[in-house]
Amino acid sequence: MSSKPHALRNEPTPVNTAKSQALYEKARRLIPGGTQLLSKRPEMYAPGQWPGYYVSAKGATITDLDGNQFIDMSLCGIGSTVLGYADPDVDGAVKAAIDGGSMTTLNCPEEVRLAELLVELHPWAGMVRFSRSGGEAMAIAVRIARAATGRQVIAFCGYHGWHDWYLSANLADDSALDGHLLSGLAPKGVPRGLKGLMQPFQYNDLEGLKKVVKEHGANLAAIVMEPVRNLPQPGFLEGVRQIASETGAVLLFDEITAGFRLNPGGIHMTLGVEPDMAVFAKALGNGYPISAIIGRDAVMSAAQETFISSTAWTERIGPTAGVATVTKYREKNVGAHLVRIGERVLAGWLEAGKSAGLKVEVSGIPPLGHVAFDAPNPRMLRTLFTQLMLDRGYLAKDAFYAMYAHTDAHVDGYIAACADAFGIMADALKTDTVESQLRGPVAHAGFQRLT
């Protein structure tokens, strides 16, 4: 039956996602891992229940294969659809680009316009290269940084993709046993010759970075990090900037997740620290494939001295979507809306938890909020939360990524549903019935970030 997103029911009918479950079973036989993205595997949410496939999406609403309509209050396109699903302005621009021909022997002018926009938004940068996904953009950026410095070692914290340069961080000294620096990211297939080139440090740990510099400073090509996951301690980012300048290493900010959340561009602009390079993806094209590497002229010009080239990077849809997304983001002051909606959700989680007698903790920045449940088995409780919210017509997990399409009515309904769910969860904890209330297995854990 079709779910009703805003109507709270004392005993809602369990949502039926049979068609999605059947298709996912087929996918697991045909596609290694079942999906192309770890974060889209139904096992990460509520195995056997999460509707893994959709028919249509508009605004903040998704219709699944079984005809259920859900308000998406979860990862929202895994953070890519910052404006909302099927935004009319972005889609209109893309449709016009398709009608005009999306690929030819010649270059599309939109990539020049998008480069101009990104440099205009980030006056410290002078040049731009494009690709189509975040992981490959990070690989390109690291290649350019190494080419510009003539060095090899990368100091890093945070998550930066699937490529060999990054996963080599999990290569241990013993060739028979791989390490677990970022647990859940196996380095099988990564050449062991890359071992030692990735040197980790923790976010907000300036002394840890200094230790890396002391040992590898002469061969340090870049310091690679997300400018924010948790809030930076006073002086931390400034200290990182100073170390990069003193060692001659490239300071590379991974803005793939945080970019275009608080302002039109990188979150580093709000934090007041300028890198030497920055990488954008996800929100840059509102879900259409486009990623960008921006940087200072002296660094970016090194791209001419190494081979970085791909036919797929020259198609027209990505840059067109990028121009339309950035333009609308600026005109509508989207960042202010994302912050306000996110603040309401974070406050709503806390209030709902307090009212239900359920211990919760919230973290993150308002447009990228997280809630944690204080329980003996938090993953099991999180699975129950997702199950209860599916029955109430919401895609929900322990995180919320705000979109411009989210309205106050969406938040009102969601928080009311959370209050209902939290009450049931609190009772289940008291009666030790969390596991017995689950209609499927417990959600899988994701990889552990180095933050």
N, C-alpha and C positions, 0 to 999 in steps of 0.2 A: 504494500500500500504506500501511498505517497506521504512523506513526512510533512509536518506543518511547522515551519521554522519558529514562529513566534508564539504559538499557543501551548502554554505549559499544561501538561496533563498529569494527574496524580499517578496514573499507571499507563504511560504511553505504550502503544503496541511496539514490540521489538522491530526494528527496521529490517526489511528484507532486501538483501544485496546478492541474491542467488546468481544472477547473470554475471555480475562482476567476479564472484568467486569462481564460477565455472571457467570464465575466460582466463583468469589468472592461473588456474591449474594448467590450462593449455600453454600459457606463456612460459611457465616454469619448465616445460618440456622442450620448448623451442628457443628460449632466450636464456643464456646463462645468468643466473641471479633473478630472472623474471622480469626485470625492468632495466632501463639504461641508467638509472640514478638510484643510489642507495636510499636517499630520502623519500623516494616514491614507492618503496616496497611496502605493501600493506602490513607486513610483519612488524614494521616499525611503529604501527599505530594500534591496531586491534586485529590480530590474525583471525581470518575467517569471518570478519565482520566489516572491516573497512572497505568502502566502495572504491576499488582501485582504478576504475575506468569511468569516463564521462562521455556524455553525448553532446552537451552544450554548456557554455558558461557565459554569463553576462553580469557585469557589475561585481557583486560579491556572491552571486548565486550559481551553484553548479547543479546540473541535472545528470544523474548517473544512468547506467544501463537499464536499471529496473524502474526508472521513472521517478525516483525519489529526488526531491529538491532539498539541497542543503545550503545554508549560509556558511561560507567559508570563513571561519575565525581561527584558522590554524596557520600554516606556513604560506598560504596564498601564492600559489605558483612557485613555491620554494624561494620566495622573496623577489621574484622577477617582475610580477605584475603590480608595480607600485601605484599605477593609476586605477587598476581594476581590470577585470576580465573583459575582453573585447571592447576596449575603449574606442568610442566612435571616431575620435579625431585621429588616433594612431592607425586604426584599421582603415579609415578612409584614405589616408596618405599611402598606406601599403597597397591597397587595391588599385589606386591610380598608378603606382609604380609597376604593379604587375601588368596592368593594361598597356603600359608603355614599354614593356619588355624588361624582365628582371635580370637578364644576362646577355651580354654581347661581347664582341671582340674589343670594344672600347670601354673606357672607365665611366662609372656613374659620377655625375657632378655632386651628388648628395654627400659623398665621403669627404669632399673638400669643405662643404658647408658644415658638416658635423665636426670636422677638425677645427674649423674656425670657432665654432661654439665652445668646444672644450677648452681651447686656449684662451678664449675670452673669459670663461668662467674661472680659469686658473692662470692668472697673469705670470706666475713663476715658470710656467711651462711654455715651450716654444714649438714642439713638434709632436706628432701623433702617428701611431700605427694602429691598424685595426685587425681584428680577427673575429671569430664568431662565438667563442665560449670563454668562460672564465679560466678554466684550467690551462687551455692553450695560451691564453694571453699572459698568464703568469710565467709559463715556460719561455715565452718570447721575451718577456721583461728580464728574466734572469739571464738569458742568453745575451741580451744587449748589455746588461750590467757587467757581465764577465768580459765581453768584448771591449767595453769602454775602459775597464780597469786593467785588463790583462791578468786578472787574478781568478782564483777558483772557489775559495771557501765562502759559504753563505751562513751568516748568523740569522736565526729565525725564531719566531714564536707564532702560534696560531696555525690555522689550517689553510693550505694553499693549493690543493688540487691533487691530481692522481699521477702526474708525470714522474719519470724516473728521478729527476733532480730532487724532488721533494720526498718521495718514498724512500730514497736512499738513507734518510735520517733514521730509519728503523733497521738498518743493517748493523748487526752486532759484531763484536770482535771475533766470536767463535763462529766459524762458517757453518756449523751444524745447528746453530741456534740463533734465530733472529730476535732482535730486541723488540720492546714494546713502548717506545718513546711516545708514540701516539697509538694507544691500544686500539686494536680493531683494524688497523691498516697494515696488512701483510705485504712485505716487500718481495714476494716471490716473483721471479722474472726480472728483477732489477739487478743490473750488473754489480757484482761485489767490488769492482774496481772504483765505484763511486763512494765507497765507505769512507767516512771521515770528512767529506766535503760539506756536510750539513751539520752545523753546530747550534744546538738549541739554547734558548734562554727563556725565562718566564716573564710574562707581561708584568709590568711594574717592578721588575727586579733589575735595576740598573747595575748593581754590583755583579750579577750573573753575566750580563753583557760585557762588562769590563774584563771578566775572567776570560771570556772567549777572545776578546781583543788582545789581551796579554799573550795568549798562546798563538793566535792566528792572525794578528793584526797586519803583518806584512803581506799576507796572502788573502786578506778579507776583501771580497769583491762587492758584497752588498749586505745590508741589514734589511731583512724582509719581515714585515709584520702588518697585522691589522691595526690601524691607529686606535681603534676602540673595540672592545667586547665588554669588559668591565670598564668603569670610568678610570682614566689615568690618574695616578697620584700626582700632586703638584711637583712639577719639575722633571717628571719621568720622560715625557716626549721631548722636552727641551734638551734633556741630557743625552738622549739617543741621537738627536740632531747634532749635538756638539761632537759626540764620538764619531759619527759618520764623517763630519767635516774634518776632524783632526786626523783620521786614518786614511782619508781619501776613498772610503767605501761609499757606494751608492745607497742612499736611503730610499727604500722602495716600500710604499704603502699599498697594501692590498685593500682596495675600496670596493671589492666585489659585493660584499654583503652590506656594508654600512653606507656606501655612496648613494646619494640621492634619497636620503631619509630625513635629514634635518634641514638641508638646504639644496639649492640647485648645483650639485657637484659633490666634491669630496667632503667627508665629515672632518677631515683635517683642517678645513677652512674655519670651522666652528672652534676647533681646538687650538688654532693659532700657530701650528707648526707646519712648515713647508717641506715636503720631501724633494728628492731629485727625480723620482718617477712615481707614477700612480697608475693603478690598473682598475678599470671599471668593466662591469658586465651586468648580468641580472637586470636591474632596474633601468639600465640605460636604454633598452628598447622595448620596455613594457612587455616582455615575454618573447619578442622576436629576437632571433640570434644576432647579437652584436656585442663586441667587446672592444675596449680601447686601451692602449698603452700610451700614456702621455709623459713627457719629461723635458728636462732642460736640454737645450740644443747640443751642448757638449757631450751629453750622455747619449741622446737619441741618434746622433749622427753616426755612432758606432754600428748602427743597424746596417749601414752601407758596407761594412767590412766583414759581415757574416751573412750567410744565406738564410733568409727568412721570407718565404713566399708560398702562396697557395691560391689556386683558382677560386675556391669557395669564398675566399675573403674579398672577392671583387664583385659579388652579386649585389643587387641594388636594394633588396628589401631591408636588410639590416641597417644600413646607414639612413634610409628613409624613415624607418621606425625610430631610430635614434634622434633624428632632427625633430620629428613630431613630438616625441616624448619629452625631450628637454625643453622644447618651446612651450608646451602646455604646462609642464612643471613650473616654469618660471612665471608664466602668465597667471596661473591660478594659486600661486603661493602654496603649492602642495605640501611642502615640508611642515608648515604650521598646522595644517589639517592632520597630518600623520602623527605629529607630536600630541596634539589635543586628544585624538581618538585613542592613541596608545596610553596616555596618562589616565584616561577614563577606565580602560581595561585593567591596568595595573592596580588602580585604586579599587575597582570592582572586585578583583580577586581577593584583595585583602579584606574588604568588608564582608564579602560572602563567606570567606573562611572564618572570620570572627563570629559572624552570626550563627554559623553551623557548628562552631566549636571544633573546627578542623585547622590544624596548624599548617600554614602555608608561608612560603617565602617568595618574594618577587625580586627579579634582577633584570639587568639589561638596560637599554635605552628605550624610551617610550615607544618608538615605532617598531622595536624589535624586543618585545618583552618575553620574559620566561617566568613560570611559576613552578615551584618545587613543593612536593607534599612530604611533610615530616611524618614518616610511617616506617614500621619495621621492614616492609617491602614496598618502597615507593614506586617501582616499576609496575607492580601488580595493581597498585592503587591508581596509577596513571592510566593503565589499560581500562580499568573500570570507569574512570572519568570519561575517556573517549567513547566507550560503549554507551554510557548514559546520555552523553551529548548527541550521539548519532540518533538515538531514539527520539530526541527532542529537536532534531532537524538541523544540527550544527556539526560541521567538521571542526574538531577541536583536539588539541593535545596540550602538552605543557609549554607551549610557546604560541605567541600571536604576532604576526607580521601585519602591520597596518597598511591599508590601501586607501587611495583617495575615494574609492567607491563605497567605503564603509561610512555609514551614517550613524547618527545618534540613536535612531530606532534600532539599527542592528546591534549596537552596544547594549541598549536597554534590554532587548530580548535575550541577548547572550548572557549578560550578567544575571538576569533572572533565572535562566536555565542553569547557570553555574551554581547559584544559590541552592536550587533544587537538588542538583547533583551532589554538591558538597555535603548537604544534609544527609543524603543517602550514604555517602562515603564515610561520613563520621559515624553513623549508626553501624555500618559494616565493620569499621575498626573496633568499635566497642563490643560487638557481638562475635568478632573474629569470623566474619562471613564474607570477607572480600573475595577470596578465591572461589567460594561456592556460588557467588553471584555472577561470575564471568561466564559468558557463553562461548568462549574460545580460549586459546592459549594466551599466555602473557606476552606483551609486546617485546620485541627484541631490543637490545641496547644498541645505540649507535657507537661510533668511535669516540674516544676520549680526546678532546682538543688539548693542545699545549697552550694554555693561556695564563 
